[in-house]
Amino acid sequence: MRLTFLGTGGSFGTPMIGCTCPACTSADPKDRRLRSSVLVESGTTRILVDCGPDFRQQALALPFGRIDAVLLTHSHYDHVGGIDDLRPFCKFGGVDMYANRITADCVKHNIPYCFDKDKYPGVPDVRLMVIEPHRLLRIGDIDVMPVEVMHGNLPILGYRFGRLAYITDMKSIADAELPYLGGVEVLVVNALRFEREHHSHHLVADAIAFSRRVGARRTLLVHSCHHIGLHAEASGRLPEGFELAYDGQAVEW
């Protein structure tokens, strides 16, 4: 199994428009972070997690081929703004998309032309299905376990793929969810920045504490904004077993 980070940035991306901070003006490719999304592959099955406004740019860097499913974490624009760019992939057949009820209703409201009964010719052929936490999905040869976390007051989904879990935009998690993460060895989790509390996102210290509750041996931090600083410097501030993920990085398990 392989996970490729298509984007590891926050809702603005890095560089952020109009900013001249060290991270936004850095020449290091690891400081250029598109909006957060990953591709999970088994060799025969490809699953996209979130489809944000940078998806077209991200897809151009990938081998072109069928996407077997899209898993949505939630409906905020930086996670769903690229759904229309799934059109080229529909040449392989319709794309199955999975989301919780809140997300599905919002996506249908915001881009109704993708889901009309009589679709305009050329729109993405997307089949949107509502899923619930803790109900195992089988997509191709990949088992997916949805878990529920809270993005402020909004319930959203993280996804477990065997020994790896991908969670973004989390602020808190109920104790009752932790058993569904038991045995996770590789954890991908959001960490917006080091300082200055945020009402709906983990800071780095929150992500570290959560990882230790889960017991992951390796943790990769994503959905990081420019305030986290330069990749090289931020990485040096992390304890052993933790790393700041970067666009294009691949993880196997």
N, C-alpha and C positions, 0 to 999 in steps of 0.2 A: 504494500500500500504506500502511496506517495501523496503528500499534500504540498502544493505549490502556492506560495503567497503571491497573489496577483496584485494586492495592495495592502499596505499596513498602516495607512494614515487615518487621521480623523476626518471629520466632516468637511473641513476646508481643504484637506490635502496639504502636502508640503512639497515645494514652497507654497505659501499662502499669498494670494494676490495682494500686492501692495506692501508686503513686509520685507524688511531688509535685515532681519536678525541673522545671526551666524548660521542657523540651520537652513533658513530660506535662501541664503546666498552661497551655500556650500557647493563645492564642485564634486564632492564625494557622492557617487550614485546611491549609496545607502541612506543618504539624507533626502532623497527624492521619493516621497511616499504618496502613492495614489490612494484613493478611497478603499477601505478594507474589503477584501474578498479573497476567497481561496478556491482552488480546484483540487478535488480529491479524486484519485485514480487508483484502480486496481490492476490495470493492464487491459481489462475488457470493458470496464464501466467508468464513466466520467461524470462527476457530480460537482456542480458549481454552487458554492454557498454565497449568497447575495449577488446582486447584479446592479451595481451602482453606476453613477454617471461616467465613470472612467472605464466601463466595461469594453467599449469599442477599442480603446487604446490597449487595454490589457489583452484582448483577444487577438489582436494583430501580432502579438509576440508569441502566440501559442500555435502548435500544429493544428490545422483546421480539421475538425472531426465532430462527430455527433456528441451532443451533451445529453446524457440520459436523464438528468433531473436537475432542477434548480431548487435549492432549499433557501427559504427566506428566514432571516432572524427576526426582522420587524420591518415596518413600513416607512421609516424615515428615508428621505430622498437619497441620502448618501449610500443607501443599501438597496434601493429599487429603481433608481433613476435611469438605469440602462436597459430596462426590460425590452424596450422597442428594438434595441440592437441585437436581440436574439434572432431577428428575421433571417439572416443568412444561414443560421443553424437549422432552420425549419426545412431546409432542403432534404434533411435526413428523416423528416417526419415531425410530428408535433412534439413540443417540449413539455414534459410534465413538471409542474411547479407546486411546491408544498409550502404551506404557511399555517400559522394558527388563525383562528377565526377573526380576531381583531385586524391582523395584517391582511388577510384575504379580502375582507370587506373594504379596507382602505385602498388597497391596490385597485380593486374593481371600480371604486369611486373615482380615483385619480386618473386612471387610463382606461376608461370604459370601452373604447373602441377595440381593445384587445379581447374583450369578453362579450361583445354584442352577439345576439343570436344570429343576425345577418351581418357578418363581418365585412368591412371594407376590404376590397382585394389588396393583398400584399401585406396586411398586418401580421404580426407574429401569430403563429398557431400555437397558443399556450393553453394547456389544460391545468387550471388552478384547482388544487385539492386541499381541503382543510384537514389538518392533523392535530393531534393532541399530545401533550407530554406523556412520556412513559409507554407509548404504544409503538412497538418496534416496527420499523419500515424495512422492507427488503427491496433494494433498488439494484437490479442486475445481480451481481454477486457480492454486494456490499450491504451489511446490516447497519442501520442508522437508528440510534435511540435519541429522540428529542427530550431535552430537559428544559425546565422553565426557570428563568432568572428574571430579576426585576431591573428595568432600565428606568430608574426613578420610580414612578408609580405605574409604569407600563409593563405588563407581562410580555416577555419576548422569549424566543427559543434559542438555546444552544444545542449543539449536536455532538453526539458521541459516535465515533467510528472505531469500535473495538477498544484498543488500548490508548487511543488518542481522542481528546475532546476539544472542540472548538467553541469558544464562548466569546462574544463581543458585546460591547455596550452595556455591560453589567454594572450595577451599583450594589445589589445585594442578592442573596439567595436564601431560600428557606431551608432549614435543617432537614426537612423531609426530602429534599432533592439530592442530598449528598450521597445516599446509598446508590443512586443511579450513576454516580461517578466513581464508585469504588473500584479500585484496580487500574484506574487510568494512570499510565506512565508518562505520557506526553500531553501537556496541557498548553493550549493556545488561549490566551485570555487578554482582555483589554487593559491597558494602562495609559491613561491620557497624558499624564505628566508627573513630575516628582512632587511639586508643591501646589498649593492653592486648591482647597477642596472644591469638588464639583458635585452638583446636586444629583446627577444621574450616571456618573462614570466612576470607575475605579481610578485611583491614583496608583503609582507604582507600589507603594507600601501595602495598599489594599490587595493588589494582585499577588504580591508575595505571600501575604497572610493567607489568602484563599488557596493558593497552590499548596501551601503547607498543610492546610486542612484536608485537601484532597489526597495528599501524599505523592504527588507527581515527582518523578526523578528529573524531568526536564521540562522547563516552562519557557515559552516564547511569548513575548509581549507584543501586542498589536493595537491598532486604533489609537496610535500615539500622535499627538499634535506637535507643532513646531516648538512648543514650550519645553518639550522633553530634552531639547538641545541636540548637539551633534551626536550622531550614532556612535562614533568611537568613544566620546567622553561619557555618554550615557551608559554604554555597555560596561565601562570601567567602574561604574557606581553600583553595579548589580552583584548580588552574592552568587556563589557557585551554584550551578544548576539553572540559572536564569539568564536569558539573553533577549536583546531587543531584535525582533524579527525585521527583515528587510525585503523589499519587493524583489521577486524572482527567486528567493530562497526556497529550497525544497527540503522536505523532511520525510524520511521513510521510517516505517515501523512494521 
